[in-house]
């Protein structure tokens, strides 16, 4: 899950939790909103962790040269 998807889940969850007052039989939209916001926040935290790890990673390549005596 990338940053864009995480922010989208946060936004949709916020709208469902705080702005929607309609009722659907058998579905608590406020709870669904909080769940989506939690998933978005968790996804954003995990994504930021992996981006941070990737920026601190170093790569070393080793090239071996052979010298031939004549």
Buried (B, 14 or more C-beta within 10 A) or exposed (E): BEEEBBEBBBEBBBBBBEEEEEEEEEEEBBEBBBBBBEBBBEBBEEBEEEEEEEEEEEEEEEEEEEEEEE
